[in-house]
Amino acid sequence: MQGSLPKSSPQVVLVVLAIILLTTIPSWAGSMFVVLHSFPNDDGNDGDLPTGSLVFDASGNLYGTATGGGTYIKACDGGCGVVFKMTPDAHGVWTESVLHSFDADVDGAFPAAGLTFGAQGNLYGTTSSGGGDNDGGTIFELKSDSSSSTGWTVSVIHRFCHSIHICKDGSNPWYAGVVIDGAGRLYGTTRDDGIHQGGVAYMLTATNEGWKETILYSFCAKQNCEDGYRAAWATPILDKDGNLYGTAQAGGTGNADGVVFKLSHTSSGWKETFLHSFQGPDGSTPIGGLVFDAEGDLYGTTQAGGKNGSGTVFKLTPAGDGSWKHTILYDFPQYRKGAGPVSTLMLDKVGNLYGTAAGGIGPCSGGCGVVYRLAPSSSGKWTYTVLHRFTDATNDGAEAYATPVFDKTGKHLYGTTAFGGTYNQGVVYEITP
């Protein structure tokens, strides 16, 4: 393993995206914003640059990943990343602890995606690279272990390959974590490799002999990658029938500005169908994931395209003939109110959508990002509200890539930023809308 970040690591992408300057944060009316933790909080063993979404356990603790930092500083020139936990006390003060530090040559490096809880309380996630000689990334499992100093132990359940025309199982999960079905099977996507070098969609099944990987689909199988490729910017989702849905940032028909896809299990294997192929005016580069509402409609974002070229929020509604109707709910302006949405959307109990976007204010290129809400009305129109504008200040954050999540009360949103905070290495924040 080299002593510096690979050219394709998420950290390199984030460093290019951010201009690291400090400023003073103004007050923002309408919602309350609090920084719960600034990375790093010690001599380097803490994580830094968190990009994945947080997840709650039943006791109200938060779990997440950071792409850098940790114990193995030399292995990745700044650390290979960590899994961390945020624990609140009776007074609402949160404490961060590191559950695991990744070692690139052993269990992977740069965990850019969030974590997923299994039915038995185990945590599952991916690293975007590392994990062995081929540096293709890993899928890992954390189990509660009272004998461990952190209370958890980590094992690698799959190592991806990374070698042209050899790695049929794909490589570099990038920002895509895993989703779990009712039988405990894991599903996800990779950015690279596969038979056609466009990445893959995969399934992992637990057996008596360990976890077995099954390739559901290898992207870029059609001419000019009309079936999409690089579907690893967000974790896919499952419907109640076990079909897998996701976005690919590139490929498709026409202008090839990305696709929304569905993978269905048939008697002859898994079949891909298009739900929508973006052309530019209707959106471009869908790097965020998808979310279902109770009626079976899908919601997502595109980072670019649309009326203003700054991205869109869209809805896909299934029709009786198997097709899906595409509707733009919001065209992002430039730039103060946000532009270039990056996160997967979160849907609350009353149908409001929440997400993060670039733009806003602050010294970052084009703005340091925003957290926003889209609220539906009886007329069918949606109202867009900025809940917080990041400023890259010491008591704020910058570059929020993770989907904000509500606690069980539905009153507080929690998320991460990759930069900003006291040490400019990212924060965990809370917003009370």
C-alpha atoms as one frame of an Amber mdcrd trajectory, in Angstrom:
protein
   0.000   0.000   0.000   1.402   3.397  -0.966   1.949   6.019   1.698  -0.351
   8.535   0.038  -3.987   8.644  -0.995  -4.835   6.852  -4.248  -5.853   9.194
  -7.062  -9.380   7.775  -7.032  -9.959   8.070  -3.263 -12.978  10.064  -2.012
 -10.617  12.196   0.096  -8.904  13.477  -3.044 -12.289  14.390  -4.535 -13.276
  16.224  -1.351 -10.020  18.146  -1.118 -10.444  19.331  -4.697 -14.020  20.417
  -3.965 -13.229  22.473  -0.841 -11.291  25.714  -0.341 -10.177  25.538   3.263
 -10.549  29.016   4.708 -12.019  30.073   8.043 -14.560  32.786   8.646 -17.145
  33.851  11.198 -20.578  32.244  11.132 -23.604  34.549  11.233 -26.794  33.650
  13.044 -29.433  31.958  10.861 -33.094  32.509  11.596 -35.698  29.773  11.359
 -33.836  26.776  12.785 -31.303  26.050  15.503 -27.904  24.624  14.538 -25.441
  23.014  16.971 -22.070  21.339  16.368 -21.954  18.140  18.452 -18.404  17.129
  17.540 -15.485  18.581  15.587 -12.975  16.142  14.085 -10.235  15.518  15.202
 -10.536  15.741  18.971  -7.145  14.192  19.871  -3.660  13.502  18.526  -4.861
  11.961  15.264  -6.537   8.741  16.372  -9.903  10.388  15.845 -11.375  10.263
  12.349 -11.660  13.138   9.904 -13.503  14.059   6.710 -16.820  12.258   7.371
 -18.959  11.895   4.224 -21.412   9.094   5.049 -24.831   9.412   6.662 -25.374
   8.634  10.333 -27.543   5.823  11.707 -29.291   5.537  15.099 -29.471   2.461
  17.322 -32.482   1.709  19.530 -30.891   3.533  22.484 -30.428   6.796  20.598
 -26.707   6.512  19.887 -25.388   7.568  16.485 -22.909   5.613  14.348 -20.944
   6.763  11.344 -17.731   6.604   9.348 -14.967   9.068   8.563 -12.863   8.668
   5.423  -9.585   9.660   7.085  -7.852   9.687  10.441  -7.544   6.799  12.846
  -4.621   4.833  14.203  -2.932   3.857  10.942  -1.660   7.283   9.965   1.396
   6.119   8.016  -0.491   3.505   5.999  -2.654   6.149   4.313  -0.748   9.390
   4.881  -3.270  10.833   7.307  -5.151   7.729   8.368  -7.277   5.131   6.599
 -10.553   6.091   8.242 -12.645   5.004  11.215 -16.035   3.867  12.435 -17.225
   6.135  15.239 -20.050   6.349  17.749 -21.761   9.413  19.219 -23.292   8.895
  22.680 -25.544  11.469  24.403 -25.703  11.913  28.174 -28.711  12.901  30.281
 -27.984  16.586  29.626 -27.814  16.252  25.850 -24.026  16.451  25.665 -22.621
  14.115  23.023 -19.328  12.206  23.269 -17.554  10.664  20.294 -15.610   7.396
  20.489 -13.769   5.440  17.801 -14.973   1.846  17.413 -12.506   0.808  14.721
  -9.541   2.222  12.813  -8.997   0.798   9.332  -5.665  -0.540   8.118  -5.527
  -0.337   4.321  -3.670  -3.608   3.784  -5.836  -5.563   6.235  -9.475  -4.444
   6.212  -9.701  -1.564   3.741  -9.336   2.192   3.592 -11.468   5.321   3.233
 -14.977   4.268   4.345 -16.972   6.950   2.496 -20.468   5.446   2.850 -22.685
   5.242   5.903 -23.426   2.124   7.961 -26.414  -0.230   7.996 -27.739  -2.199
  10.975 -28.590  -5.882  10.534 -31.385  -7.672  12.377 -28.954  -9.006  15.001
 -27.513  -5.579  15.778 -24.415  -5.996  13.618 -23.220  -3.059  11.532 -22.274
  -3.381   7.864 -20.414  -1.003   5.598 -17.911  -0.599   2.785 -14.467   0.859
   2.278 -13.818   2.572  -1.030 -10.346   1.096  -1.494  -7.661  -0.983   0.234
  -8.192  -4.438   1.621  -5.373  -6.292  -0.088  -2.952  -6.235  -2.987  -5.567
  -5.165  -5.544  -6.790  -2.170  -3.540 -10.391  -2.707  -4.602 -12.181  -1.970
  -1.349 -14.040  -4.187   1.115 -17.367  -4.993   2.723 -17.035  -5.247   6.505
 -19.098  -6.343   9.488 -18.911  -4.981  13.045 -20.100  -7.211  15.862 -20.622
  -6.281  19.494 -17.798  -7.816  21.544 -17.449  -7.188  25.278 -13.859  -8.446
  25.233 -12.786  -5.740  22.786 -11.475  -2.429  24.120 -13.989  -0.574  21.949
 -16.837  -3.045  22.473 -16.805  -4.055  18.797 -14.770  -6.272  16.470 -14.518
  -5.945  12.699 -14.237  -8.665  10.075 -13.978  -8.384   6.293 -16.728 -10.378
   4.584 -15.710  -9.536   1.005 -12.643  -8.077  -0.708 -13.131  -6.496  -4.119
 -10.544  -6.845  -6.827  -9.103  -4.043  -8.914  -7.382  -5.222 -12.089  -8.553
  -4.509 -15.636 -10.424  -7.444 -17.280  -9.985  -9.642 -14.204 -12.179  -8.161
 -11.498 -15.563  -9.530 -12.497 -16.845  -8.862  -8.970 -16.267  -5.128  -9.378
 -14.126  -2.766  -7.330 -14.275   0.487  -5.364 -17.720   0.733  -3.745 -16.965
   4.451  -3.349 -19.918   6.200  -1.632 -22.264   3.188  -1.864 -22.911   1.226
   1.313 -25.120  -1.851   1.577 -28.857  -2.414   1.959 -30.186  -5.540   3.731
 -33.275  -7.597   2.858 -35.466  -9.598   5.236 -33.325 -12.709   4.763 -30.141
 -10.899   5.794 -28.679 -10.652   2.289 -26.589  -7.566   1.495 -26.889  -5.585
  -1.741 -24.707  -2.847  -3.144 -22.892  -1.393  -6.141 -19.323  -0.643  -7.189
 -17.994   2.175  -9.283 -15.401   0.238 -11.289 -14.583  -3.054 -12.987 -16.973
  -5.911 -13.664 -17.112  -7.671 -17.025 -17.729  -4.422 -18.932 -15.657  -2.097
 -16.703 -18.688  -0.037 -15.696 -19.086  -1.317 -12.160 -21.497  -3.948 -10.850
 -24.530  -4.514  -8.660 -23.915  -7.393  -6.252 -25.540  -9.506  -3.547 -23.812
 -11.142  -0.563 -25.389 -14.186   1.084 -24.248 -15.671   4.389 -23.451 -19.393
   4.170 -21.863 -21.959   6.474 -18.628 -21.371   4.575 -18.722 -17.585   4.784
 -20.297 -14.906   2.640 -20.894 -15.664  -1.037 -21.023 -12.882  -3.620 -23.412
 -13.003  -6.583 -23.135 -10.470  -9.408 -26.633  -9.234 -10.246 -25.602  -6.976
 -13.119 -22.464  -5.653 -14.791 -22.997  -2.111 -16.047 -21.944  -0.779 -19.436
 -23.132  -4.002 -21.096 -24.855  -2.069 -23.902 -23.334   0.054 -26.623 -22.200
   3.468 -25.392 -23.131   2.342 -21.870 -26.821   2.987 -22.491 -27.536   0.851
 -19.411 -25.571   3.285 -17.227 -22.260   3.076 -15.405 -20.589   4.243 -12.180
 -23.587   3.476  -9.982 -21.677   3.870  -6.719 -22.289   7.407  -5.538 -25.180
   6.278  -3.335 -26.498   3.106  -1.692 -29.271   1.371  -3.675 -32.660   0.559
  -2.126 -35.037  -2.411  -2.136 -38.811  -2.521  -2.576 -41.112  -4.939  -0.751
 -40.778  -7.476  -3.583 -36.980  -7.569  -3.440 -36.311  -5.444  -6.534 -33.226
  -3.237  -6.374 -33.316   0.443  -7.411 -30.518   2.921  -7.852 -28.923   5.703
  -9.863 -25.931   5.699 -12.196 -24.164   9.013 -12.603 -23.408   8.479 -16.291
 -24.590   6.558 -19.314 -28.090   6.171 -20.675 -29.724   6.996 -23.986 -29.491
  10.261 -25.892 -27.225  12.728 -24.124 -26.212  10.029 -21.626 -26.553  12.160
 -18.492 -27.216   9.279 -16.105 -30.052   6.882 -15.352 -32.425   5.578 -12.714
 -32.476   1.775 -12.913 -34.334  -1.195 -11.499 -32.950  -4.723 -11.133 -35.561
  -7.492 -10.936 -35.059 -11.167 -10.178 -36.425 -13.396 -12.948 -36.302 -17.108
 -13.693 -33.315 -16.496 -15.961 -31.456 -14.212 -13.561 -31.519 -10.510 -12.774
 -32.815  -8.080 -15.388 -32.174  -4.341 -15.615 -34.868  -1.923 -16.742 -34.753
   1.867 -17.084 -37.057   4.045 -15.080 -35.594   7.241 -16.526 -32.649   8.348
 -18.652 -31.633  11.977 -18.075 -31.036  14.312 -20.998 -29.905  17.584 -19.389
 -32.997  19.840 -19.299 -34.677  17.259 -17.050 -31.537  16.850 -14.949 -28.027
  15.493 -15.247 -25.611  13.426 -13.132 -27.823  11.750 -10.508 -25.272  11.051
  -7.772 -27.795  10.941  -4.913 -29.777   7.799  -4.156 -33.523   7.169  -4.135
 -36.268   7.042  -1.519 -39.792   5.538  -1.709 -42.942   7.114  -0.323 -45.899
   5.082   0.981 -47.559   5.080  -2.458 -44.532   3.586  -4.196 -43.324   6.826
  -5.812 -39.576   7.439  -5.996 -37.760  10.674  -5.185 -34.217  11.655  -6.072
 -31.890  14.449  -7.160 -29.584  15.338 -10.010 -26.420  17.289  -9.312 -26.632
  19.295 -12.527 -29.020  20.055 -15.377 -32.539  21.362 -15.100 -33.792  24.861
 -15.912 -30.865  26.635 -14.253 -28.199  23.994 -14.803 -27.773  23.686 -11.032
 -29.571  20.409 -10.404 -33.074  19.214  -9.627 -35.251  17.311  -7.188 -37.411
  14.848  -9.114 -40.243  12.391  -8.600 -40.867   9.153 -10.505 -44.426   7.816
 -10.456 -45.185   4.275 -11.693 -47.790   3.960 -14.435 -49.992   0.958 -15.113
 -48.057  -0.031 -18.248 -44.755  -0.449 -16.410 -43.391   2.990 -17.341 -42.563
   5.752 -14.856 -43.538   9.419 -15.112 -40.753  11.904 -14.375 -41.661  15.196
 -12.675 -39.312  17.965 -11.549 -40.328  19.161  -8.075 -37.636  21.808  -7.745
 -34.992  23.442  -9.953 -32.058  24.694  -7.910 -31.022  28.318  -8.465 -27.493
  29.654  -8.381 -26.105  29.670  -5.632 -27.125  31.297  -2.366 -30.121  29.030
  -1.813 -28.113  25.944  -2.708 -27.088  24.329  -5.957 -25.831  20.930  -7.025
 -27.661  18.648  -4.575 -25.378  15.876  -3.367 -27.153  13.752  -0.772 -29.865
  11.142  -1.008 -33.184  12.575   0.153 -34.807  11.782   3.484 -38.625  11.600
   3.705 -40.372  12.382   6.990 -43.725  11.090   8.236 -45.750  13.921   6.714
 -44.097  13.812   3.311 -41.445  16.524   3.587 -38.136  15.900   1.839 -34.752
  16.825   3.333 -31.324  16.905   1.748 -28.030  18.722   1.311 -26.654  20.733
  -1.586 -23.618  22.791  -2.484 -23.915  26.527  -2.936 -25.034  28.805  -0.134
 -22.556  31.255   1.434 -19.056  31.178   2.896 -15.564  31.110   1.357 -15.839
  27.665  -0.286 -15.945  27.632  -4.071 -19.561  28.508  -4.914 -20.634  28.320
  -1.274 -20.096  25.902   1.622 -23.387  24.042   1.269 -26.893  24.021   2.706
 -29.388  21.724   4.414 -32.826  22.158   2.828 -36.435  21.037   3.131 -39.062
  20.587   0.408 -42.649  20.618   1.687 -45.631  19.511  -0.447 -48.934  21.382
  -0.557 -52.483  20.385  -1.468 -52.071  22.233  -4.777 -49.229  19.960  -5.795
 -46.573  22.662  -5.502 -43.520  22.208  -3.293 -42.042  24.868  -1.019 -38.252
  25.006  -0.700 -36.697  26.202   2.580 -33.044  26.483   3.559 -32.681  25.168
   7.122 -28.997  26.002   7.428 -26.239  27.597   5.365 -22.752  26.348   6.222
 -19.950  28.908   6.424 -16.774  26.841   7.061 -16.305  28.625  10.393 -14.803
  27.097  13.526 -18.264  26.620  15.056 -19.913  25.473  11.832 -19.012  23.124
   9.004 -18.620  22.914   5.230 -19.363  20.482   2.393 -22.242  18.384   3.757
 -22.451  15.250   1.604 -24.451  13.037   3.975 -28.226  12.679   4.129 -29.548
  14.283   7.341 -31.502  11.879   9.564 -34.167  12.470  12.223 -34.074  11.070
  15.732 -37.052   9.031  16.971 -38.835  12.171  18.189 -38.818  13.583  14.677
 -37.728  16.958  16.081 -33.979  16.980  15.448 -31.911  16.370  12.309 -28.373
  14.973  12.474 -25.669  14.898   9.869 -21.994  15.391   9.034 -19.846  17.768
   7.047 -16.566  16.770   5.467 -14.824  20.047   6.320 -15.162  22.973   8.705
 -15.335  22.879  12.478 -12.610  23.681  14.990  -9.883  21.796  13.102 -11.405
  22.061   9.598 -11.698  18.267   9.474 -15.489  18.024   9.570 -18.251  17.989
  12.160 -21.296  16.139  13.417 -24.180  18.588  13.670 -27.756  18.822  14.951
 -30.500  20.984  13.430 -33.835  21.686  15.070 -36.034  22.928  12.175
